[in-house]
Amino acid sequence: MELFGIDLTGLLPFIAIGFAAQLVDGALGMAFGVITNTMLVGVLGLPPAQASQRVHVVECFTTATSGISHLLHGNIDKRLFFRLLIPGVIGGVTGAYLLTSIDASVIKPFVLAYLAGMGLYLLVRGLLYPPKVREAKRVAPLGLIGGFLDAAGGGGWGPIVTSNLLIQGAEPRKVVGTVSAVEFFLTVTISAAFIFHLGVADLAGATLGLLIGGIAAAPLGAFAAKYFSPKLMLIMVGAALTVTSAYGIYTALS
């Protein structure tokens, strides 16, 4: 069945992927870019720069919906928001520029190994040690690195920034909400940089399916983040980070 020249049946798998990825991302502050970028590069065979461009165009809409939902649920720390915003945007523009010029796949296995280690640490910490809430101290460098790797790798803002803030002891639901809110401004900036270098992204097909599924799931993820306990969130973030990073290492090295 077609509508405006688009195969609606072919959209269904990508709607499901977008829905599941955004549900995880909204609740845990990570994984939308990682999951969708893996599908576009690994399954559809898109070049990394084009895949990252399409993921970030979709994320302009999903992160806006997610950010508003987190704001309505009181999940955003305003001070942390502004400490992450500017460094994240600077890192994102730099990463987008470099990805259109060089092959970022060389450093990808090392980044994934680091993230897998972080995931295991969070998983053990959530299971064995009750989380203690403290103010995060190392924020600006974290935003810069997270923004750069997000653009260069097609995903990484959530895994890197969320996991590091949790390790520093920041309140889990505030971390997830704030990181998701900043990500909107990051994705808009990165998308603009990609469009400047690569042209306007084609929103038909897979990208449209991811967009529909992602927007539908965004409010549900914010609701879940508000009511999950800090211990449960640490365990879930650790598990999600470990599994996605381990799979990424496997695909990068195979």
WOGIWO-V451012 format. One record per residue. N is the residue number from 0. PSI is psi in radians with two decimals (999 if undefined). Layout:
n,psi
N,PSI
N,PSI
This chain:
n,psi
0,2.33
1,2.62
2,2.10
3,0.64
4,0.11
5,2.27
6,1.85
7,-0.60
8,-0.68
9,-0.36
10,-0.48
11,-0.80
12,-0.63
13,-0.52
14,-0.74
15,-0.73
16,-0.79
17,-0.70
18,-0.87
19,-0.74
20,-0.75
21,-0.55
22,-0.77
23,-0.79
24,-0.75
25,-0.59
26,-0.59
27,-0.11
28,0.37
29,2.87
30,-0.30
31,-0.90
32,-0.71
33,-0.84
34,-0.87
35,-0.66
36,-0.65
37,-0.72
38,-0.78
39,-0.72
40,-0.86
41,-0.62
42,-0.86
43,-0.31
44,0.41
45,2.58
46,2.58
47,-0.71
48,-0.76
49,-0.67
50,-0.80
51,-0.67
52,-0.82
53,-0.72
54,-0.76
55,-0.54
56,-0.78
57,-0.74
58,-0.38
59,-0.66
60,-0.77
61,-0.67
62,-0.54
63,-0.82
64,-0.77
65,-0.76
66,-0.75
67,-0.71
68,-0.76
69,-0.66
70,-0.77
71,-0.49
72,0.05
73,0.57
74,0.18
75,2.28
76,1.93
77,-0.71
78,-0.79
79,-0.63
80,-0.89
81,-0.45
82,-0.47
83,-0.52
84,-1.06
85,-0.84
86,-0.67
87,-0.76
88,-0.75
89,-0.80
90,-0.67
91,-0.77
92,-0.74
93,-0.77
94,-0.71
95,-0.71
96,-0.79
97,-0.63
98,-0.54
99,-0.12
100,-0.57
101,2.97
102,1.93
103,-0.05
104,-0.29
105,-0.72
106,-0.14
107,-0.78
108,-0.61
109,-0.70
110,-0.74
111,-0.66
112,-0.72
113,-0.78
114,-0.65
115,-0.71
116,-0.71
117,-0.70
118,-0.76
119,-0.70
120,-0.81
121,-0.66
122,-0.81
123,-0.73
124,-0.73
125,-0.60
126,-0.64
127,-0.47
128,2.19
129,2.29
130,2.40
131,2.21
132,2.18
133,2.78
134,2.32
135,2.40
136,-0.73
137,1.54
138,-0.89
139,-0.86
140,-0.60
141,-0.76
142,-0.70
143,-0.85
144,-0.76
145,-0.75
146,-0.73
147,-0.87
148,-0.50
149,-0.77
150,-0.74
151,-0.55
152,-0.01
153,0.21
154,2.58
155,-0.32
156,-0.93
157,-0.93
158,-0.76
159,-0.88
160,-0.82
161,-0.84
162,-0.72
163,-0.68
164,-0.65
165,-0.67
166,-0.60
167,-0.20
168,0.19
169,2.69
170,2.15
171,-0.86
172,-0.56
173,-0.64
174,-0.87
175,-0.81
176,-0.77
177,-0.78
178,-0.70
179,-0.68
180,-0.77
181,-0.57
182,-0.50
183,-0.88
184,-0.61
185,-0.82
186,-0.63
187,-0.77
188,-0.80
189,-0.73
190,-0.74
191,-0.71
192,-0.74
193,-0.76
194,-0.65
195,-0.69
196,-0.57
197,-0.21
198,-3.12
199,2.30
200,2.53
201,2.03
202,0.14
203,2.91
204,-2.24
205,-0.72
206,-0.71
207,-0.70
208,-0.77
209,-0.68
210,-0.81
211,-0.86
212,-0.71
213,-0.77
214,-0.65
215,-0.59
216,-0.33
217,-0.83
218,-0.54
219,-0.66
220,-0.72
221,-0.67
222,-0.75
223,-0.70
224,-0.56
225,-0.56
226,-0.13
227,2.48
228,2.68
229,-0.72
230,-0.79
231,-0.68
232,-0.69
233,-0.78
234,-0.78
235,-0.74
236,-0.79
237,-0.77
238,-0.80
239,-0.74
240,-0.74
241,-0.81
242,-0.85
243,-0.66
244,-0.72
245,-0.71
246,-0.70
247,-0.70
248,-0.76
249,-0.82
250,-0.58
251,-0.57
252,-0.26
253,999
